[in-house]
Amino acid sequence: MFRKFITASAVIAMMTGASFAADFPERELLGVVMWGAGGATDTVARAANPAAEEALGKSIVVLNKSGGAGAISTAYVNAAPSDGYTFLYGAENPQLHPIMGVSQLDYSSFYPVNILGRGVAVIVVPAGSKYQTMAELMDDIAANPGQVKMGSTGPGGLPSTIGALIKNSADFDVTAIPFDGEGPGLTAMLGNEVDFMPSGISAAAEQIKAGNMRALAVVNGTSVDTLPDVPPITEALPGMEKFLPWGPFYGVFVKNDVPDDVKASLVSAFDTAAKSEAFTTLMANKGNIIMNISGDEASSFVMKWQQVTAWALQDTGAAKVNPEELGIMRP
């Protein structure tokens, strides 16, 4: 009799669990942005958030939790319950954390609900800067090692990674000043705390259009539609060609062990969000490329990005840990 009671209880528990998942979400959710307000990741997240809320039928509280080049927010979401109510609005940074010795936690511990899009980076200076071209900036860096200040977001962030790629192509001895995200870094640059900064176009586009910043180069092999008059970085640094195309990406991630039907609900909601007019308009205006991929396709993309970038860092001497030691094979 006792055995029958346990069996029945197990069945009820399973049915309750299924019902819970089927009713997801029953309360508000928390979307944790790994960078500060105003940065590229924050901008993309807040553009997708309203349509995702509408699709889910519940509100999504957006929390900016910067620090550690995204490691703090990634660890925060990883420590949350595996129920899908806490997810990460993340960028590419965690894929470099093990290589840069920042953290052992990368996206292999997470399920990619949606890789919303990818961006193109740009090298920017304040509008009043003495640097008119990328070549002038590089000449000054070569003539004054360690004297030119570069805005950064810490090891494994977009600026430091681009710096490593440039370093493999030319003399590039700069002093990197870290900030909690591209937004704060660009603001500091406008205040002349640093001389230049590599940034995603999405974070810098409005300031460039407003005339507050000048773009010296896009980190791409060709010009881009968003900034058609800005030359590709390969004009000043032909050696960068072997690393391109390269750029940041933006996505939504939950822990791997979140129930499959909860993942499916989130995938559906963010597929809707990625197709919304507000989101597609913002991505076009910011010069980003919409991807809208999830599951295995997204996992393959994220893994390939990690391979290419990790080995580029290793080859430039910027990696703290050999990618091969982490099981990341050369692509």
Solvent accessible surface area in square Angstrom, and as a share of the most:
residue,aa,sasa,rsa
1,M,197,0.88
2,F,154,0.64
3,R,201,0.73
4,K,148,0.63
5,F,130,0.54
6,I,89,0.45
7,T,80,0.46
8,A,51,0.39
9,S,43,0.28
10,A,48,0.37
11,V,66,0.38
12,I,110,0.56
13,A,63,0.49
14,M,129,0.58
15,M,129,0.57
16,T,83,0.48
17,G,38,0.37
18,A,59,0.46
19,S,59,0.38
20,F,88,0.37
21,A,9,0.07
22,A,80,0.62
23,D,77,0.40
24,F,15,0.06
25,P,13,0.08
26,E,91,0.41
27,R,128,0.47
28,E,94,0.42
29,L,2,0.01
30,L,39,0.19
31,G,0,0.00
32,V,0,0.00
33,V,0,0.00
34,M,0,0.00
35,W,18,0.06
36,G,11,0.10
37,A,71,0.55
38,G,48,0.46
39,G,1,0.01
40,A,1,0.01
41,T,6,0.03
42,D,6,0.03
43,T,29,0.17
44,V,1,0.01
45,A,2,0.01
46,R,108,0.39
47,A,15,0.12
48,A,0,0.00
49,N,11,0.05
50,P,78,0.49
51,A,19,0.14
52,A,0,0.00
53,E,46,0.21
54,E,148,0.66
55,A,53,0.41
56,L,22,0.11
57,G,58,0.56
58,K,76,0.32
59,S,57,0.37
60,I,7,0.03
61,V,67,0.39
62,V,29,0.17
63,L,63,0.31
64,N,46,0.24
65,K,60,0.26
66,S,35,0.23
67,G,9,0.08
68,G,42,0.40
69,A,5,0.04
70,G,0,0.00
71,A,16,0.13
72,I,87,0.44
73,S,0,0.00
74,T,1,0.01
75,A,51,0.40
76,Y,86,0.33
77,V,0,0.00
78,N,54,0.27
79,A,89,0.69
80,A,14,0.11
81,P,95,0.60
82,S,36,0.23
83,D,29,0.15
84,G,0,0.00
85,Y,6,0.02
86,T,21,0.12
87,F,0,0.00
88,L,0,0.00
89,Y,2,0.01
90,G,0,0.00
91,A,3,0.03
92,E,5,0.02
93,N,3,0.01
94,P,0,0.00
95,Q,5,0.02
96,L,1,0.00
97,H,0,0.00
98,P,11,0.07
99,I,0,0.00
100,M,22,0.10
101,G,55,0.53
102,V,49,0.28
103,S,33,0.22
104,Q,178,0.79
105,L,32,0.16
106,D,18,0.09
107,Y,10,0.04
108,S,89,0.58
109,S,40,0.26
110,F,7,0.03
111,Y,50,0.19
112,P,9,0.05
113,V,0,0.00
114,N,2,0.01
115,I,0,0.00
116,L,2,0.01
117,G,0,0.00
118,R,85,0.31
119,G,2,0.02
120,V,13,0.07
121,A,0,0.00
122,V,0,0.00
123,I,0,0.00
124,V,0,0.00
125,V,0,0.00
126,P,14,0.09
127,A,44,0.34
128,G,78,0.75
129,S,19,0.12
130,K,145,0.61
131,Y,13,0.05
132,Q,104,0.46
133,T,63,0.37
134,M,6,0.03
135,A,49,0.38
136,E,73,0.33
137,L,0,0.00
138,M,16,0.07
139,D,97,0.50
140,D,29,0.15
141,I,2,0.01
142,A,50,0.39
143,A,76,0.59
144,N,58,0.30
145,P,79,0.50
146,G,24,0.23
147,Q,130,0.58
148,V,6,0.03
149,K,92,0.39
150,M,6,0.02
151,G,0,0.00
152,S,4,0.02
153,T,6,0.03
154,G,11,0.11
155,P,72,0.45
156,G,1,0.01
157,G,0,0.00
158,L,8,0.04
159,P,1,0.00
160,S,29,0.19
161,T,2,0.01
162,I,0,0.00
163,G,7,0.06
164,A,7,0.05
165,L,1,0.01
166,I,0,0.00
167,K,122,0.52
168,N,55,0.28
169,S,33,0.21
170,A,36,0.28
171,D,104,0.54
172,F,14,0.06
173,D,78,0.40
174,V,29,0.17
175,T,56,0.33
176,A,53,0.41
177,I,55,0.28
178,P,89,0.56
179,F,39,0.16
180,D,80,0.42
181,G,0,0.00
182,E,21,0.09
183,G,13,0.13
184,P,50,0.32
185,G,0,0.00
186,L,7,0.03
187,T,94,0.55
188,A,9,0.07
189,M,0,0.00
190,L,58,0.29
191,G,51,0.49
192,N,118,0.61
193,E,102,0.46
194,V,4,0.02
195,D,53,0.27
196,F,0,0.00
197,M,0,0.00
198,P,0,0.00
199,S,0,0.00
200,G,0,0.00
201,I,0,0.00
202,S,2,0.01
203,A,16,0.12
204,A,0,0.00
205,A,0,0.00
206,E,94,0.42
207,Q,60,0.27
208,I,26,0.13
209,K,117,0.50
210,A,70,0.54
211,G,46,0.44
212,N,68,0.35
213,M,6,0.03
214,R,58,0.21
215,A,14,0.11
216,L,4,0.02
217,A,1,0.01
218,V,0,0.00
219,V,0,0.00
220,N,26,0.13
221,G,29,0.28
222,T,89,0.52
223,S,52,0.34
224,V,24,0.14
225,D,141,0.73
226,T,29,0.17
227,L,13,0.06
228,P,89,0.56
229,D,138,0.72
230,V,16,0.09
231,P,51,0.32
232,P,16,0.10
233,I,0,0.00
234,T,21,0.12
235,E,127,0.57
236,A,35,0.27
237,L,8,0.04
238,P,97,0.61
239,G,31,0.30
240,M,0,0.00
241,E,99,0.44
242,K,129,0.55
243,F,23,0.10
244,L,25,0.12
245,P,112,0.70
246,W,20,0.07
247,G,10,0.09
248,P,3,0.02
249,F,0,0.00
250,Y,5,0.02
251,G,2,0.02
252,V,0,0.00
253,F,1,0.00
254,V,0,0.00
255,K,33,0.14
256,N,72,0.37
257,D,97,0.50
258,V,5,0.03
259,P,59,0.37
260,D,112,0.58
261,D,68,0.35
262,V,0,0.00
263,K,23,0.10
264,A,60,0.46
265,S,36,0.23
266,L,0,0.00
267,V,34,0.20
268,S,69,0.45
269,A,3,0.02
270,F,0,0.00
271,D,46,0.24
272,T,67,0.39
273,A,0,0.00
274,A,1,0.01
275,K,134,0.57
276,S,24,0.16
277,E,144,0.64
278,A,72,0.56
279,F,0,0.00
280,T,46,0.27
281,T,67,0.39
282,L,40,0.20
283,M,1,0.00
284,A,71,0.55
285,N,76,0.39
286,K,21,0.09
287,G,15,0.14
288,N,12,0.06
289,I,76,0.39
290,I,66,0.33
291,M,45,0.20
292,N,38,0.19
293,I,23,0.12
294,S,34,0.22
295,G,14,0.14
296,D,125,0.65
297,E,112,0.50
298,A,0,0.00
299,S,46,0.30
300,S,72,0.46
301,F,48,0.20
302,V,8,0.05
303,M,121,0.54
304,K,108,0.46
305,W,23,0.08
306,Q,14,0.06
307,Q,38,0.17
308,V,54,0.31
309,T,1,0.00
310,A,0,0.00
311,W,22,0.08
312,A,8,0.06
313,L,3,0.01
314,Q,54,0.24
315,D,79,0.41
316,T,23,0.13
317,G,66,0.64
318,A,29,0.22
319,A,20,0.15
320,K,144,0.61
321,V,42,0.24
322,N,50,0.26
323,P,0,0.00
324,E,103,0.46
325,E,135,0.61
326,L,74,0.37
327,G,55,0.53
328,I,16,0.08
329,M,100,0.45
330,R,130,0.47
331,P,85,0.53
